[in-house]
Amino acid sequence: MLNSRLFVGGQGFTFRDAVAYLYSKRTTIAKFVVSGSTAAGVEFSLLYVLTQYVGFHYLVSSSVAFCVAVVVGFTLQKFWTFENKSLDRLHRQAVLYFSLGVINLGINAVLMYLLVENFHLWYMLAQVLACGMLACNNFLMYNLFIFRPDTEKVDELSM
């Protein structure tokens, strides 16, 4: 099992390769968790306030809170987690990040509806579960596609 190969893009990876990769990214993963937790804290706070005190329906509150959290998350993920200080690709990264955010918004709404209406979970617990489900996918997308180092600049630095 540990030496079984998973092929991605024609290249084989073992379970050990995956563990070694994740270990090498441990600081980035820790920052991702802190940044994501901060954005989630903003999201949960807004969800609770908008639902309990403002009187919005939980799906409306969830959508508004999710959008605000995406802005907070982008800022923290770009500049702190992935240390992507360059402004050269800011617009492209923002479009990709917000596009993923819109997709996640739809997935989040569906998950919230299913968990609250079908499984009768408290809306706050449903939001925690929905966020957890989206977080793993988000790390991969941010790391591999959105905030990856510019390959030309990396090549120049290695010369």
ChimeraX attribute file (.defattr): number of C-alpha atoms within 10 A of each C-alpha:
attribute: neighborCount
match mode: 1-to-1
recipient: residues
	/A:1	7
	/A:2	8
	/A:3	10
	/A:4	11
	/A:5	14
	/A:6	13
	/A:7	10
	/A:8	8
	/A:9	6
	/A:10	7
	/A:11	8
	/A:12	11
	/A:13	14
	/A:14	15
	/A:15	14
	/A:16	14
	/A:17	14
	/A:18	12
	/A:19	11
	/A:20	12
	/A:21	11
	/A:22	13
	/A:23	12
	/A:24	11
	/A:25	13
	/A:26	12
	/A:27	13
	/A:28	19
	/A:29	17
	/A:30	12
	/A:31	17
	/A:32	23
	/A:33	17
	/A:34	15
	/A:35	21
	/A:36	24
	/A:37	15
	/A:38	16
	/A:39	24
	/A:40	23
	/A:41	14
	/A:42	18
	/A:43	23
	/A:44	21
	/A:45	14
	/A:46	19
	/A:47	26
	/A:48	19
	/A:49	14
	/A:50	19
	/A:51	18
	/A:52	13
	/A:53	9
	/A:54	10
	/A:55	11
	/A:56	15
	/A:57	12
	/A:58	20
	/A:59	17
	/A:60	14
	/A:61	21
	/A:62	25
	/A:63	17
	/A:64	16
	/A:65	23
	/A:66	26
	/A:67	16
	/A:68	15
	/A:69	21
	/A:70	23
	/A:71	15
	/A:72	18
	/A:73	22
	/A:74	21
	/A:75	14
	/A:76	20
	/A:77	25
	/A:78	22
	/A:79	14
	/A:80	15
	/A:81	24
	/A:82	20
	/A:83	14
	/A:84	16
	/A:85	12
	/A:86	11
	/A:87	10
	/A:88	9
	/A:89	14
	/A:90	15
	/A:91	10
	/A:92	12
	/A:93	19
	/A:94	17
	/A:95	13
	/A:96	17
	/A:97	24
	/A:98	17
	/A:99	12
	/A:100	17
	/A:101	21
	/A:102	15
	/A:103	11
	/A:104	20
	/A:105	20
	/A:106	13
	/A:107	16
	/A:108	24
	/A:109	19
	/A:110	14
	/A:111	18
	/A:112	27
	/A:113	18
	/A:114	14
	/A:115	19
	/A:116	18
	/A:117	12
	/A:118	9
	/A:119	11
	/A:120	11
	/A:121	15
	/A:122	12
	/A:123	20
	/A:124	17
	/A:125	13
	/A:126	20
	/A:127	23
	/A:128	13
	/A:129	15
	/A:130	19
	/A:131	20
	/A:132	11
	/A:133	14
	/A:134	14
	/A:135	15
	/A:136	10
	/A:137	11
	/A:138	18
	/A:139	18
	/A:140	11
	/A:141	16
	/A:142	21
	/A:143	18
	/A:144	11
	/A:145	13
	/A:146	22
	/A:147	23
	/A:148	15
	/A:149	15
	/A:150	12
	/A:151	9
	/A:152	8
	/A:153	9
	/A:154	10
	/A:155	9
	/A:156	8
	/A:157	8
	/A:158	6
	/A:159	5
